[in-house]
Amino acid sequence: MIAWPPISRPLPALRRLVSAVMLSAGAVLSGATAMPALAGPQVSDMVQASLLPGWQTASGTRMTALKLELADGWKTYWRSPGDAGIPPEFNWSGSQNLGSVSIRWPVPEVFELNGMRSIGYKHALVLPIEITPKDPSQPVHLNAGIDIGVCRDICVPVSLRTALDLTGEGAPDPAIRAALSHQPLRGADAGVSRVSCTVAPTADGLRVTATLTLPAPRGTAQLAGPGGAGAAEIAVFEPSDPTLWVSDSETERQGDRLVASSDLVPSTPGPVMLDRSRLRITVLSPGRAVEIAGCDG
């Protein structure tokens, strides 16, 4: 566990909020339609949400999925959306017989626009969700409140709600199976043999640098020099503390070694706590992702 006492100063996290507000141009939409006083596209014109019933697994869980269908040119965001993105949030409080929820994020894409990076999906997203019922012998009423960002020329925060009763054994769904087959690789399966992290204090937080022994994916080349923008591989740091703001990484490949750095800044002035054993690092490259859990000192 690492702790650094940062100096109080304006948070870089405000940049993402200000960017989202400016891009949205005041267009805040909720539910299925825009607020009457606001001009602009309707939510149903940009994105439609539904739950796929899926099937009951051999262990008694239920494999279902959230399906988002996006209009041409629109995209939405991954769980860690990048400095220019809006993180998705889920609320299951209206559900019944729901024990736990495990979301299986498919490999996302990296988007670069005007020097800003975001991570997400375009056209459509089938997001597999594994449901563990409190009582496996009873149906599950799934009620999902979903807050996401959708972007084209503007970025719009959208609140959606959809519900579904999950009963019976169901049947395998090709769309869900395809999304499950496009999951990140575990580090060992991608050839990761060593992960080490160093931490240094900054003016307002700390900087973490990870060195990964990770063979480059076949056909991958560095499209630009060190710094991240334009690179064929992007590392995403996800600390266990969700309140920490994480900067876009600077990533550089050195043969079979990948070196990546990001700044971590707390939402309020105070010590920065980083548990390196619970730090998740995902390396994104075209068509694949490698997910590493924890790093050594």
GUNU-826085 format. One record per residue (C-alpha): x, y negated, z negated. Coordinates in pm, whole numbers, plus 32768, in hexadecimal, padded with zeros to 4 digits. Each point is the difference from the previous one (the first is absolute). Layout:
<<X Y Z>>
...
//
This chain:
<<8000 8000 8000>>
<<808E 7EAF 806C>>
<<7F8E 7EAE 7F74>>
<<8075 7EA8 806D>>
<<7F83 7EB4 7F6D>>
<<7FB5 7F27 8131>>
<<800A 7E86 8012>>
<<7EAB 7F5D 8021>>
<<7FC0 7F71 8159>>
<<7EEA 800E 810C>>
<<7FBA 8168 805E>>
<<8041 8081 815F>>
<<7EBD 80C4 7FD7>>
<<7F47 7EBC 803B>>
<<807F 8002 8166>>
<<7F28 812E 8055>>
<<7ECB 7F69 7F5F>>
<<8032 7EB1 80AD>>
<<803D 80AF 814E>>
<<7EC2 80CD 7FDF>>
<<7F31 7ECF 7FA3>>
<<808D 7F31 811E>>
<<7FD2 8112 80FF>>
<<7EA0 8049 7F8F>>
<<7FAA 7E90 8038>>
<<7EFC 8016 7EF0>>
<<7F4E 8129 809B>>
<<7FA8 80D5 7ED1>>
<<7F09 8113 8052>>
<<7F59 8100 7F21>>
<<7F24 812E 803F>>
<<7F75 8033 815B>>
<<7FD9 7E98 8073>>
<<80B0 7EB2 7FE8>>
<<7F89 7F04 7F02>>
<<7EF4 7F2C 80AD>>
<<80BA 7EB9 7FD0>>
<<8138 807B 80B1>>
<<8035 8019 8174>>
<<80C7 8121 808E>>
<<7FE8 8171 8050>>
<<7F21 80E9 7F39>>
<<80A4 810F 7F2E>>
<<7F4D 8109 80CE>>
<<80A5 7F6D 8138>>
<<815C 8033 7F67>>
<<7FEE 8141 7F37>>
<<7F0C 8114 7FAB>>
<<802C 80F1 7EDF>>
<<7F73 815A 7FBC>>
<<804F 8131 7F2E>>
<<803A 8152 80A5>>
<<7F73 8126 7F39>>
<<8122 80EC 803E>>
<<8014 814E 7F4D>>
<<8033 80AD 7EB4>>
<<8161 8087 7FD1>>
<<805E 8153 7F6E>>
<<8065 7F54 7EBB>>
<<7EA8 7F62 7FD5>>
<<805E 7E9F 8067>>
<<7F56 7F4A 811F>>
<<80BE 7F7D 812C>>
<<7F46 7ED6 808D>>
<<8071 7EC0 80AD>>
<<7FB6 7E91 802B>>
<<7FE0 7FA5 816F>>
<<8040 7E99 806A>>
<<7FB2 7FA3 8168>>
<<80A1 7EB7 8068>>
<<7F9E 7F27 8126>>
<<80FF 7FD0 8117>>
<<8126 7F31 7F8E>>
<<7FB5 801F 7E8B>>
<<80D7 80B7 7F02>>
<<7FF5 8053 7E8E>>
<<8108 804D 7EFC>>
<<80BD 811C 7F5B>>
<<8012 8029 7E84>>
<<813A 7F23 8001>>
<<7FA6 7F03 810E>>
<<8140 7F33 801E>>
<<8033 7E95 7FA7>>
<<7F02 7F8E 8103>>
<<7EF4 8103 7FAE>>
<<7ED9 8022 7F12>>
<<8010 8134 7F1D>>
<<7ECB 80E3 8008>>
<<7F3C 8041 7EC1>>
<<7F00 8111 7FB3>>
<<7EEB 800D 7EFC>>
<<7F5A 8150 7FB9>>
<<7F37 7F8F 7ED0>>
<<7EAC 804A 809F>>
<<8057 816E 803D>>
<<7F72 812C 7F45>>
<<80AD 8146 7F9C>>
<<814B 7F68 806C>>
<<8131 8076 7F3F>>
<<8124 7F74 80C6>>
<<805A 7F77 8157>>
<<8141 803A 80C6>>
<<8032 7F33 813E>>
<<80DD 8092 8113>>
<<8080 7EDA 80CF>>
<<805E 805A 8169>>
<<8142 7F73 8093>>
<<7FC4 7E8D 8048>>
<<8090 7F14 8104>>
<<80E1 7ED3 7FC5>>
<<7F8E 7EB9 809F>>
<<80E0 7ECE 8031>>
<<7F60 7EB1 8052>>
<<809E 7EA7 7FE7>>
<<8114 8086 7F21>>
<<7F0A 80A1 7F0C>>
<<7FE2 8176 7FC7>>
<<7EC5 80C3 7FB2>>
<<7FBC 8174 7FEA>>
<<7EBB 80A8 805D>>
<<7F20 8091 810A>>
<<7F50 7F8E 813C>>
<<7ECE 8081 80BC>>
<<7F91 80FB 7EF6>>
<<8069 809D 7EB9>>
<<7F94 8151 7F75>>
<<8075 7FFB 7E96>>
<<7FF1 815A 7F5E>>
<<7F85 8001 7E99>>
<<8011 8130 7F1E>>
<<7EEC 7FFE 7EFA>>
<<8011 80C7 7EBF>>
<<7EA0 8023 7F6D>>
<<7FC4 7FFE 7E8B>>
<<7F24 8134 8038>>
<<8061 80C0 813E>>
<<7EB0 80B3 8001>>
<<7F40 7EBA 802C>>
<<7FEC 7F0A 8124>>
<<80CA 7EC1 7FFE>>
<<7F61 7EB1 8049>>
<<811A 7F2E 8090>>
<<7FCE 7E88 7FF5>>
<<8123 7F37 8087>>
<<8038 7E8B 7FE2>>
<<811A 7F9F 80ED>>
<<80B6 7EB2 800E>>
<<80E8 7FE8 812C>>
<<8099 7F01 80E6>>
<<7FC5 8008 8177>>
<<80CD 7F2B 80ED>>
<<800F 7F8C 8168>>
<<802F 7E8B 8041>>
<<7F86 7FC8 7E9C>>
<<8015 80D7 7EC7>>
<<7EB8 803E 7F4F>>
<<7FC9 80A3 7EAB>>
<<7EDA 80EF 801F>>
<<7F31 80B3 7EF7>>
<<7F55 813F 8072>>
<<7F2C 8103 7F4E>>
<<7FA5 815B 8075>>
<<7F76 8135 7F52>>
<<7FD1 8172 8044>>
<<7F83 8137 7F4B>>
<<80FC 811B 8015>>
<<7F4C 814E 7FEC>>
<<803B 8166 806B>>
<<813E 808D 8094>>
<<8008 7F15 812C>>
<<80DB 8049 812D>>
<<8161 7FA1 806F>>
<<8000 7EB4 80B8>>
<<80FC 7FDC 8120>>
<<8027 7E8A 7FBC>>
<<8058 803B 7E93>>
<<80EA 811D 8059>>
<<80B2 7F23 80FF>>
<<8031 7EF0 7EF8>>
<<8083 8101 7F06>>
<<80F9 807D 8103>>
<<8087 7E9C 802A>>
<<8076 7FD3 7E98>>
<<8158 7F84 7F94>>
<<8110 8105 7FE3>>
<<808B 804C 7EAB>>
<<8169 7F96 7FD8>>
<<8085 8164 7FF4>>
<<7F44 805E 813E>>
<<809E 7ED7 80B7>>
<<815F 805D 7F90>>
<<8029 7F08 7EE2>>
<<811F 8080 7F2C>>
<<8048 7ED8 7F1E>>
<<7F4F 7EC3 7F8F>>
<<80AC 7EFF 7F26>>
<<7F88 7EA9 7F91>>
<<80BB 7ED5 7F78>>
<<7F5A 7ED6 7F5E>>
<<807B 7E99 7FE2>>
<<7F58 7ECE 7F64>>
<<7F7E 7EE4 80D8>>
<<7F84 7EA5 7FA0>>
<<7E9B 8079 7FD3>>
<<8010 817A 7FE5>>
<<80E6 810E 807C>>
<<8082 8092 8143>>
<<8000 8177 8034>>
<<80E0 80A3 8104>>
<<7FCA 816B 8061>>
<<80FF 80D3 80B6>>
<<7F63 8133 80A0>>
<<80B5 8121 80A0>>
<<7EFD 8031 8111>>
<<8047 8075 8166>>
<<7F6E 7F16 8104>>
<<7ECB 8081 80B5>>
<<804D 807B 815C>>
<<8003 7EE5 80FC>>
<<800C 7EEF 7EF7>>
<<80EA 7EDE 803F>>
<<802E 7EB8 7F49>>
<<7F49 7EFF 80D0>>
<<8099 7EDB 7F47>>
<<8116 7FC7 7F07>>
<<7FE0 8008 7E86>>
<<7EDF 7F45 7F6A>>
<<7ED0 80CE 8055>>
<<7F47 7F38 810B>>
<<8005 80CC 813C>>
<<80A2 812D 7F5D>>
<<7F89 8159 8065>>
<<7FEF 806C 7E93>>
<<7F59 7F3F 7EE7>>
<<8015 805C 7E8F>>
<<7EDC 7FAC 7F1C>>
<<8036 7FF1 7E86>>
<<7ED8 804B 7F1C>>
<<804A 7FD9 7E8B>>
<<7F1E 80A1 7EFE>>
<<7F97 7EA6 7F89>>
<<7F00 7F85 8102>>
<<8017 7E98 7F84>>
<<8161 7FD6 8085>>
<<801E 7F45 814A>>
<<80EC 80B9 80ED>>
<<80A8 7F4D 8121>>
<<8024 808F 815D>>
<<8136 80D7 8000>>
<<8148 7FCB 80B1>>
<<805F 814F 8097>>
<<813F 8071 80A9>>
<<806C 8155 807D>>
<<8167 8075 7FDA>>
<<8013 8157 80A4>>
<<7F40 80F0 7F21>>
<<7FDD 7EF6 7EF3>>
<<7EE3 7F0A 7FED>>
<<8033 7ED0 7F22>>
<<7ECF 7F30 7FA3>>
<<7FC9 7EDD 7F10>>
<<7ECD 7F48 7F7B>>
<<7FBF 7EF5 7EFC>>
<<7F0D 8047 7EE3>>
<<7F59 7ED9 7F53>>
<<7F07 800B 7EDE>>
<<7EAC 7F5A 8020>>
<<8042 7F38 7EC1>>
<<814C 7F91 7F6B>>
<<8099 8109 7F22>>
<<80DF 8134 8005>>
<<7FF9 80D8 8139>>
<<7FDD 8170 7FAF>>
<<8068 80FD 8109>>
<<7FEC 8175 7FC4>>
<<80DC 8087 8116>>
<<7F81 8162 7FC9>>
<<7EA2 7F8C 8064>>
<<8066 7F20 8122>>
<<7F69 807A 8148>>
<<80C1 7FB7 8140>>
<<7F60 803C 8152>>
<<80D3 7FEA 813A>>
<<7F2C 7FAA 8131>>
<<806E 8036 8166>>
<<7F34 8020 8140>>
<<7F13 8127 7FD4>>
<<8080 807C 7EB0>>
<<802F 7FAC 7E92>>
<<80DD 8097 7EF4>>
<<7F91 7FDD 7E97>>
<<80FC 8017 7EE3>>
<<7F96 800D 7E92>>
<<80FB 7F66 7F11>>
<<8170 7FB0 8020>>
<<813C 8033 7F33>>
<<80C7 7EEE 7F5E>>
//
